[in-house]
Amino acid sequence: MFGPLDENLQPRNTTWIQTVNLLIVDNPVDTGFSVVENSSLIPSTVEEISADLITMLIVFFDEHSFFRDIPFYIFGQSYGGKMAAALTYYLHQAISTGDLQCNFRGTGIGNGMVSGPDILVTLAPMLYQMSQIDDVQFGMVNETAWSAYREAEEGNWTAFQTMRNKLLSNVFGLSNFLLNPYNILLVDGSWSIYGRNITELMNGPIREKLGIIPEEKVWDQDWLRIKYSLSDHDQPVWHLVDAVLKSSDIDVVVYQGQLDILCNTAGALRWLSKLTWVGKDGFDKAERKMLNNPFTDVAEMFVKSHCRVQELALPTRVQSSFRSEMLSTNEAVSAELREAEAVHQTRSSRCLQKAAPTTPCIGRELLSFRQV
């Protein structure tokens, strides 16, 4: 998705490194190739996870001070989306207090587990509308989800997590159907998003290429032991996004794939509706637009945005295309910004030619909101 090679070690023509510097972090600690001295250092809350990341970033920017002035963006997907939301808040605090210096500009939350309860109560309608459950199963799933939601409202998070885990276990095994949690159209029993044995890949050529992994450390996908040891695993962090929008000019982009079950789009729309920042009304009233792939002219996603009239460029194909559309329709944009955009598009076109996708992406929802 990000790096220069895919899971088969073949060149990826949409790699982000064609246009940006990329720093990928194995997080929380003890996942992937990251190492802890003892198990007591494994975080138990998203705040502790953020603290570890802040410590890492302080060291990184101290040792590579050149990057302090370069625009810095955070991206996280699934549970990483929740971590991205929390890190955005705590990084903004660290910068405000002078503990860290960097040019923090924005955050991307992809299919994020930002609010477990909001995602859970949208599960039954999604499964029913996609013909994955019948009327009886809908009643069971919906009733259990709302019972868990009420436990969450009362602060009974242990009860919520128990009910959620049992419900998901039942959902992905209903009538012997083994739904793929990342793609509701697949009934293959797979919980992997990769086309090959990723553990073999990571512990083989990738480990050898890195050359710095301790001998005793083995890469594995068993991050669930970390995930479910978190005391606040399902607790919402949308209020942290809200606080950032209220107190800063940091850009926030929420992007969703429509086929994800575990972190579905309806759940994201529920927590987005709870935001109270000053631009919320403008965002709600903003026009929802279709965005076409510039190479195939095939519709790839819908876009909704409420933005500042400032420099908004993100050096990726999607953001560049989206920004061009916004500039052509926003009468408040100054002539100076239009001129800057022309320069940006000229500079970006060479990268876009190299980054043309081999197949179009389908069905995404891109929601962008920025403080006025």
FENFENZI-V896604 format. One record per residue. N is the residue number from 0. RES is the residue in three letters. NEAR is the number of other C-alpha atoms within 8 Angstrom. Layout:
# FENFENZI-V896604
n->[N | N]
res->[RES | RES]
near->[NEAR | NEAR]
This chain:
# FENFENZI-V896604
n->[0 | 1 | 2 | 3 | 4 | 5 | 6 | 7 | 8 | 9 | 10 | 11 | 12 | 13 | 14 | 15 | 16 | 17 | 18 | 19 | 20 | 21 | 22 | 23 | 24 | 25 | 26 | 27 | 28 | 29 | 30 | 31 | 32 | 33 | 34 | 35 | 36 | 37 | 38 | 39 | 40 | 41 | 42 | 43 | 44 | 45 | 46 | 47 | 48 | 49 | 50 | 51 | 52 | 53 | 54 | 55 | 56 | 57 | 58 | 59 | 60 | 61 | 62 | 63 | 64 | 65 | 66 | 67 | 68 | 69 | 70 | 71 | 72 | 73 | 74 | 75 | 76 | 77 | 78 | 79 | 80 | 81 | 82 | 83 | 84 | 85 | 86 | 87 | 88 | 89 | 90 | 91 | 92 | 93 | 94 | 95 | 96 | 97 | 98 | 99 | 100 | 101 | 102 | 103 | 104 | 105 | 106 | 107 | 108 | 109 | 110 | 111 | 112 | 113 | 114 | 115 | 116 | 117 | 118 | 119 | 120 | 121 | 122 | 123 | 124 | 125 | 126 | 127 | 128 | 129 | 130 | 131 | 132 | 133 | 134 | 135 | 136 | 137 | 138 | 139 | 140 | 141 | 142 | 143 | 144 | 145 | 146 | 147 | 148 | 149 | 150 | 151 | 152 | 153 | 154 | 155 | 156 | 157 | 158 | 159 | 160 | 161 | 162 | 163 | 164 | 165 | 166 | 167 | 168 | 169 | 170 | 171 | 172 | 173 | 174 | 175 | 176 | 177 | 178 | 179 | 180 | 181 | 182 | 183 | 184 | 185 | 186 | 187 | 188 | 189 | 190 | 191 | 192 | 193 | 194 | 195 | 196 | 197 | 198 | 199 | 200 | 201 | 202 | 203 | 204 | 205 | 206 | 207 | 208 | 209 | 210 | 211 | 212 | 213 | 214 | 215 | 216 | 217 | 218 | 219 | 220 | 221 | 222 | 223 | 224 | 225 | 226 | 227 | 228 | 229 | 230 | 231 | 232 | 233 | 234 | 235 | 236 | 237 | 238 | 239 | 240 | 241 | 242 | 243 | 244 | 245 | 246 | 247 | 248 | 249 | 250 | 251 | 252 | 253 | 254 | 255 | 256 | 257 | 258 | 259 | 260 | 261 | 262 | 263 | 264 | 265 | 266 | 267 | 268 | 269 | 270 | 271 | 272 | 273 | 274 | 275 | 276 | 277 | 278 | 279 | 280 | 281 | 282 | 283 | 284 | 285 | 286 | 287 | 288 | 289 | 290 | 291 | 292 | 293 | 294 | 295 | 296 | 297 | 298 | 299 | 300 | 301 | 302 | 303 | 304 | 305 | 306 | 307 | 308 | 309 | 310 | 311 | 312 | 313 | 314 | 315 | 316 | 317 | 318 | 319 | 320 | 321 | 322 | 323 | 324 | 325 | 326 | 327 | 328 | 329 | 330 | 331 | 332 | 333 | 334 | 335 | 336 | 337 | 338 | 339 | 340 | 341 | 342 | 343 | 344 | 345 | 346 | 347 | 348 | 349 | 350 | 351 | 352 | 353 | 354 | 355 | 356 | 357 | 358 | 359 | 360 | 361 | 362 | 363 | 364 | 365 | 366 | 367 | 368 | 369 | 370 | 371]
res->[MET | PHE | GLY | PRO | LEU | ASP | GLU | ASN | LEU | GLN | PRO | ARG | ASN | THR | THR | TRP | ILE | GLN | THR | VAL | ASN | LEU | LEU | ILE | VAL | ASP | ASN | PRO | VAL | ASP | THR | GLY | PHE | SER | VAL | VAL | GLU | ASN | SER | SER | LEU | ILE | PRO | SER | THR | VAL | GLU | GLU | ILE | SER | ALA | ASP | LEU | ILE | THR | MET | LEU | ILE | VAL | PHE | PHE | ASP | GLU | HIS | SER | PHE | PHE | ARG | ASP | ILE | PRO | PHE | TYR | ILE | PHE | GLY | GLN | SER | TYR | GLY | GLY | LYS | MET | ALA | ALA | ALA | LEU | THR | TYR | TYR | LEU | HIS | GLN | ALA | ILE | SER | THR | GLY | ASP | LEU | GLN | CYS | ASN | PHE | ARG | GLY | THR | GLY | ILE | GLY | ASN | GLY | MET | VAL | SER | GLY | PRO | ASP | ILE | LEU | VAL | THR | LEU | ALA | PRO | MET | LEU | TYR | GLN | MET | SER | GLN | ILE | ASP | ASP | VAL | GLN | PHE | GLY | MET | VAL | ASN | GLU | THR | ALA | TRP | SER | ALA | TYR | ARG | GLU | ALA | GLU | GLU | GLY | ASN | TRP | THR | ALA | PHE | GLN | THR | MET | ARG | ASN | LYS | LEU | LEU | SER | ASN | VAL | PHE | GLY | LEU | SER | ASN | PHE | LEU | LEU | ASN | PRO | TYR | ASN | ILE | LEU | LEU | VAL | ASP | GLY | SER | TRP | SER | ILE | TYR | GLY | ARG | ASN | ILE | THR | GLU | LEU | MET | ASN | GLY | PRO | ILE | ARG | GLU | LYS | LEU | GLY | ILE | ILE | PRO | GLU | GLU | LYS | VAL | TRP | ASP | GLN | ASP | TRP | LEU | ARG | ILE | LYS | TYR | SER | LEU | SER | ASP | HIS | ASP | GLN | PRO | VAL | TRP | HIS | LEU | VAL | ASP | ALA | VAL | LEU | LYS | SER | SER | ASP | ILE | ASP | VAL | VAL | VAL | TYR | GLN | GLY | GLN | LEU | ASP | ILE | LEU | CYS | ASN | THR | ALA | GLY | ALA | LEU | ARG | TRP | LEU | SER | LYS | LEU | THR | TRP | VAL | GLY | LYS | ASP | GLY | PHE | ASP | LYS | ALA | GLU | ARG | LYS | MET | LEU | ASN | ASN | PRO | PHE | THR | ASP | VAL | ALA | GLU | MET | PHE | VAL | LYS | SER | HIS | CYS | ARG | VAL | GLN | GLU | LEU | ALA | LEU | PRO | THR | ARG | VAL | GLN | SER | SER | PHE | ARG | SER | GLU | MET | LEU | SER | THR | ASN | GLU | ALA | VAL | SER | ALA | GLU | LEU | ARG | GLU | ALA | GLU | ALA | VAL | HIS | GLN | THR | ARG | SER | SER | ARG | CYS | LEU | GLN | LYS | ALA | ALA | PRO | THR | THR | PRO | CYS | ILE | GLY | ARG | GLU | LEU | LEU | SER | PHE | ARG | GLN | VAL]
near->[5 | 7 | 9 | 10 | 10 | 10 | 10 | 6 | 6 | 7 | 7 | 9 | 10 | 10 | 12 | 11 | 10 | 7 | 8 | 7 | 5 | 6 | 4 | 4 | 4 | 9 | 9 | 9 | 12 | 10 | 15 | 11 | 10 | 9 | 8 | 9 | 5 | 6 | 6 | 5 | 7 | 11 | 11 | 10 | 10 | 12 | 7 | 9 | 14 | 12 | 9 | 9 | 9 | 12 | 8 | 8 | 9 | 11 | 8 | 9 | 14 | 7 | 6 | 8 | 8 | 7 | 8 | 11 | 7 | 8 | 9 | 9 | 9 | 9 | 10 | 14 | 11 | 11 | 10 | 10 | 17 | 15 | 12 | 14 | 15 | 14 | 11 | 12 | 12 | 11 | 9 | 10 | 8 | 11 | 11 | 7 | 7 | 7 | 8 | 10 | 9 | 12 | 9 | 9 | 10 | 11 | 14 | 14 | 16 | 12 | 16 | 14 | 13 | 14 | 14 | 10 | 12 | 12 | 16 | 11 | 12 | 11 | 13 | 10 | 9 | 9 | 11 | 12 | 7 | 7 | 7 | 7 | 10 | 8 | 7 | 7 | 8 | 13 | 8 | 8 | 12 | 12 | 8 | 10 | 14 | 9 | 8 | 14 | 13 | 8 | 12 | 11 | 7 | 6 | 6 | 9 | 11 | 6 | 9 | 12 | 10 | 8 | 11 | 11 | 8 | 8 | 11 | 8 | 8 | 8 | 8 | 11 | 10 | 9 | 4 | 5 | 9 | 11 | 14 | 14 | 11 | 10 | 10 | 12 | 7 | 7 | 10 | 7 | 8 | 9 | 7 | 4 | 5 | 7 | 5 | 6 | 7 | 8 | 9 | 7 | 10 | 10 | 11 | 8 | 8 | 9 | 11 | 8 | 6 | 7 | 6 | 5 | 8 | 5 | 5 | 4 | 8 | 8 | 10 | 8 | 8 | 6 | 9 | 7 | 7 | 10 | 8 | 8 | 8 | 11 | 7 | 9 | 10 | 10 | 10 | 9 | 11 | 12 | 8 | 10 | 12 | 11 | 10 | 12 | 13 | 9 | 6 | 7 | 8 | 12 | 12 | 11 | 12 | 11 | 12 | 11 | 11 | 9 | 10 | 13 | 11 | 7 | 12 | 16 | 12 | 8 | 14 | 15 | 8 | 10 | 12 | 8 | 6 | 6 | 10 | 6 | 9 | 8 | 10 | 9 | 7 | 8 | 11 | 6 | 6 | 9 | 6 | 8 | 7 | 9 | 10 | 10 | 10 | 7 | 5 | 7 | 7 | 8 | 9 | 13 | 12 | 11 | 13 | 12 | 12 | 13 | 9 | 7 | 7 | 5 | 5 | 5 | 7 | 6 | 9 | 8 | 8 | 6 | 10 | 13 | 9 | 10 | 10 | 9 | 8 | 8 | 10 | 7 | 6 | 7 | 7 | 5 | 9 | 7 | 6 | 6 | 10 | 10 | 8 | 8 | 9 | 8 | 8 | 8 | 9 | 8 | 8 | 10 | 8 | 8 | 10 | 9 | 7 | 8 | 11 | 9 | 7 | 5 | 4 | 9 | 6 | 7 | 9 | 12 | 12 | 12 | 10 | 13 | 11 | 14 | 14 | 8]
